[in-house]
């Protein structure tokens, strides 16, 4: 596999995909939207014990709807599921959606993280997430910020601020794979109290510091900092321009969880809602489906691991933070 990134090293290196972010710094939360210029095929796989989702049943290979208009990642726990409603309303107004008679019903699956205990002002009079979803959609572009941005605005890990991350890879076949992730994990992306990332073996260039792997590793410990709060979840999307059906998207989402486990220790716990969507624009056909689907899954896992490290690496400090940023660690 050729280890090179796309031009932006973002999921939007997959042609036809756009990403929009919206943040509310007072609440310390936000929303992120992955939009297709045209409807795209999607799948999903959940491995965490505490997921929060909308319309994920539609993505099962045996269900009728075979295209979605957008995917939404949001803060806010169950309140944040309303971000997808804002996106659906805006898409319907734009004439997007599944045609039913003379009506259009946008298909907008979503997932949420729990960021309600991060120090922001949560005493809102009206659920803000529908607004945040609309605002995120309105900014959708092939360029977007990572770190303390969008759905990652209020995210944390066991030891450091989390955030929004993205990464991409161009394969020897010419197919592009990208990942987008919100890192709000019970576990840690770094080794012990050091700045070295668990994902270091998969780093391309110095995209998250270039420190390489740690030289020794501490005994694994259960991270107590977030355990009692049940306030965790890492949610993400992997995408490609390869022509995949729903079963193949589901397989790619499943494989991408390997990257999550390589980058966060521990992961997939009973207190995390770890989930990965997969998206295919279908622009580039497969030549050897068996071998290429395997390679796409492997690339998705690598991109996911790198995107997680990039999220934590790019996080920036904000007044009232309960945990430090990676940039504060001595190197």
C-alpha positions in Angstrom: 0.0 0.0 0.0 1.4 3.4 -0.9 1.5 5.5 2.2 0.7 9.0 1.0 -2.0 11.4 2.0 -4.4 13.3 -0.2 -3.8 16.9 -0.9 -5.6 18.1 2.2 -5.1 15.1 4.5 -8.8 15.4 5.2 -11.8 13.2 4.5 -12.8 15.7 1.8 -9.9 14.4 -0.3 -12.6 11.9 -1.3 -14.1 13.8 -4.3 -17.8 14.7 -3.9 -17.7 15.0 -0.1 -17.9 18.2 2.0 -17.7 18.8 5.7 -19.1 21.6 7.8 -18.5 22.5 11.4 -20.4 24.7 13.9 -19.4 25.4 17.5 -20.9 27.1 20.5 -18.0 28.1 22.7 -20.2 29.1 25.7 -21.8 25.7 25.8 -18.5 24.0 24.8 -20.1 21.8 22.2 -20.8 21.6 18.4 -21.8 19.7 15.4 -20.1 18.4 12.3 -21.8 17.4 9.0 -20.5 15.2 6.2 -22.4 16.1 3.1 -22.4 14.4 -0.3 -22.7 16.5 -3.4 -25.0 13.6 -4.4 -26.6 10.9 -2.2 -24.1 8.2 -1.2 -24.1 4.6 0.0 -23.4 4.2 3.8 -23.0 1.5 6.4 -22.4 1.5 10.2 -20.8 -0.6 12.9 -21.2 -0.1 16.6 -18.7 -1.6 19.1 -19.1 0.6 22.2 -21.5 -0.3 25.0 -23.3 3.1 25.2 -24.1 4.4 21.7 -26.5 7.3 20.9 -27.7 7.2 17.3 -30.4 8.3 14.8 -31.5 6.3 11.7 -28.7 3.7 11.9 -31.1 0.8 11.3 -31.7 2.1 7.8 -28.0 1.4 7.0 -28.3 -2.4 7.5 -27.6 -4.2 4.3 -31.1 -5.7 4.2 -33.0 -2.4 4.5 -34.6 -0.6 1.6 -33.0 2.8 1.5 -29.6 2.5 -0.2 -28.4 6.1 -0.2 -28.1 8.9 2.4 -27.8 12.6 2.0 -25.6 13.4 5.0 -24.1 12.0 8.2 -24.0 14.1 11.4 -21.7 13.9 14.4 -22.7 16.0 17.4 -22.0 16.8 21.0 -24.9 17.0 23.5 -25.7 13.4 24.3 -29.3 12.6 23.4 -30.0 16.3 23.0 -27.4 16.4 20.2 -29.4 14.0 18.0 -31.5 17.1 17.1 -28.5 18.4 15.0 -29.5 15.9 12.3 -33.1 17.3 12.4 -31.6 20.7 11.6 -29.6 19.3 8.7 -32.7 17.4 7.4 -34.8 20.5 7.5 -32.2 22.5 5.5 -31.7 19.8 3.0 -35.5 19.4 2.4 -35.7 23.2 1.9 -33.0 22.8 -0.8 -34.9 20.0 -2.5 -32.8 17.1 -1.3 -34.1 13.9 0.0 -35.7 10.5 -0.7 -38.6 11.0 -3.1 -42.0 9.8 -1.7 -44.7 11.0 -4.1 -44.4 14.8 -4.2 -42.4 14.9 -0.9 -38.7 14.8 -0.2 -37.4 13.1 3.0 -33.7 13.7 3.5 -31.9 10.6 5.0 -29.6 11.9 7.7 -28.2 9.3 10.1 -26.3 10.7 13.1 -24.4 9.8 16.3 -23.5 11.8 19.4 -20.9 12.1 22.1 -21.5 12.9 25.8 -20.0 16.3 26.5 -22.4 17.6 29.1 -19.9 17.7 32.0 -17.1 19.6 30.4 -17.6 23.0 32.1 -19.7 24.7 29.5 -23.0 26.5 30.2 -25.6 23.8 29.7 -28.5 25.8 31.0 -30.0 26.5 27.6 -33.7 27.6 27.4 -34.1 25.8 24.0 -32.2 22.8 22.6 -29.3 24.4 20.6 -28.4 21.4 18.4 -31.0 21.9 15.6 -29.4 25.3 15.1 -25.9 23.9 15.3 -26.8 21.3 12.7 -28.1 23.9 10.3 -25.1 26.1 10.9 -22.7 23.3 10.2 -24.4 22.4 7.0 -24.2 26.0 5.8 -20.4 25.9 6.2 -19.9 22.7 4.3 -16.7 22.8 2.2 -13.7 20.8 1.2 -11.7 22.7 3.8 -12.5 22.6 7.5 -10.8 22.9 10.9 -9.8 20.1 13.1 -9.0 20.0 16.8 -11.3 22.1 19.0 -13.9 22.5 16.3 -17.3 21.2 15.3 -18.5 18.2 17.3 -15.1 18.0 18.9 -15.4 21.4 20.5 -16.0 20.0 24.0 -14.5 16.6 23.6 -12.0 15.1 26.1 -10.0 11.9 26.7 -8.8 10.3 30.0 -5.8 12.7 30.2 -6.0 15.4 27.5 -8.5 17.4 25.4 -10.0 15.4 22.6 -11.4 17.0 19.4 -12.2 16.6 15.8 -9.7 14.8 13.6 -9.4 13.8 10.0 -6.9 12.0 7.7 -6.7 10.6 4.2 -4.8 8.1 2.1 -4.4 7.5 -1.6 -4.0 3.9 -2.5 -1.9 2.4 -5.3 -5.2 1.6 -7.1 -6.0 5.3 -7.2 -8.9 5.0 -4.7 -9.0 7.5 -1.9 -9.9 6.7 1.7 -10.5 9.3 4.4 -11.5 9.4 8.0 -13.4 11.9 10.2 -13.6 11.3 14.0 -14.7 13.0 17.2 -12.5 11.8 20.0 -14.2 11.9 23.4 -12.8 8.6 24.8 -12.7 7.0 28.2 -9.2 5.9 27.2 -6.1 7.8 26.2 -4.6 8.6 22.8 -1.1 9.0 24.3 1.2 6.6 26.2 1.1 7.2 29.9 2.0 10.8 30.8 4.1 11.2 27.6 3.3 13.0 24.4 3.9 9.9 22.2 0.7 8.6 20.5 -0.4 5.0 20.5 -1.0 5.6 16.7 2.6 6.6 16.1 3.5 3.5 13.9 0.9 4.7 11.4 1.9 8.4 11.2 2.6 9.8 7.8 5.3 12.5 8.0 4.9 14.6 11.1 1.1 15.0 10.9 0.8 14.6 14.7 4.2 15.7 16.0 6.6 13.1 14.4 7.8 11.8 17.8 7.6 8.2 16.8 6.6 5.3 19.1 7.3 5.4 22.8 10.4 3.3 23.7 8.6 1.5 26.6 5.0 1.1 27.7 3.4 1.3 31.1 1.3 -1.5 32.4 -2.3 -1.0 31.3 -4.5 0.7 33.9 -8.2 1.4 34.0 -8.6 5.2 33.4 -10.5 6.5 36.4 -10.8 10.1 35.3 -14.0 9.6 33.2 -15.0 6.1 34.4 -17.6 7.3 37.0 -19.2 9.8 34.6 -20.0 7.4 31.8 -19.2 10.5 29.7 -17.4 9.0 26.8 -17.7 8.0 23.1 -15.6 8.1 20.0 -17.6 8.4 16.8 -16.4 8.6 13.3 -16.8 8.2 9.5 -14.6 6.5 7.0 -15.2 7.2 3.3 -14.0 6.3 -0.1 -14.6 6.9 -3.8 -14.5 3.2 -4.4 -17.9 1.8 -5.6 -19.1 -0.2 -2.6 -22.6 -1.5 -1.8 -24.1 -1.4 1.7 -22.6 -4.8 2.8 -19.1 -3.6 1.7 -19.6 -0.3 3.5 -20.6 -2.2 6.6 -17.4 -4.3 6.3 -15.3 -1.2 5.9 -16.9 0.4 9.0 -16.2 -2.8 10.9 -12.5 -2.8 9.8 -12.1 0.9 10.7 -12.7 0.0 14.4 -9.2 -1.7 14.3 -7.8 1.8 13.9 -9.8 3.1 16.8 -8.4 0.3 19.0 -4.8 1.0 17.8 -5.1 4.7 18.7 -7.1 4.7 22.0 -6.3 2.6 25.1 -8.7 1.2 26.2 -11.4 1.4 23.6 -14.8 -0.2 22.9 -15.6 -0.2 26.7 -19.0 -0.6 28.2 -18.9 3.2 29.0 -18.1 4.3 25.4 -20.5 4.5 22.5 -17.9 3.8 19.9 -19.3 3.8 16.4 -18.1 4.2 12.9 -20.1 5.0 9.8 -18.7 4.2 6.3 -19.6 6.1 3.1 -19.0 5.4 -0.6 -19.5 7.9 -3.4 -19.2 5.1 -5.9 -17.2 7.2 -8.3 -14.4 4.7 -9.0 -15.2 1.0 -9.8 -13.4 -1.9 -8.3 -11.2 -4.1 -10.5 -10.7 -7.0 -8.0 -13.4 -6.7 -5.4 -12.1 -9.3 -3.0 -8.6 -7.9 -2.7 -9.6 -4.2 -3.0 -12.3 -4.4 -0.3 -9.7 -5.9 2.0 -7.2 -3.1 1.2 -9.9 -0.4 1.6 -10.7 -1.8 5.1 -7.0 -1.8 6.1 -6.6 1.8 4.8 -9.8 2.9 6.7 -8.3 1.5 9.9 -5.0 3.3 9.3 -6.8 6.6 8.5 -9.0 6.3 11.6 -5.9 5.8 13.9 -4.2 8.8 12.3 -7.3 11.0 12.5 -7.7 10.2 16.2 -4.1 11.3 16.9 -4.5 14.4 14.8 -7.7 15.4 16.7 -5.8 15.3 20.1 -2.7 16.9 18.6 -4.7 19.8 17.1 -6.8 20.6 20.2 -6.4 24.1 21.6 -6.9 25.5 25.1 -10.0 27.3 26.2 -10.7 29.0 29.5 -12.3 26.6 31.9 -10.9 23.4 30.4 -10.8 20.6 32.9 -7.9 18.8 31.2 -4.7 20.1 29.4 -4.0 20.0 25.6 -1.4 17.9 24.0 0.5 21.0 23.1 1.2 21.6 26.9 3.1 18.3 27.3 6.9 18.5 27.4 8.7 16.8 24.5 
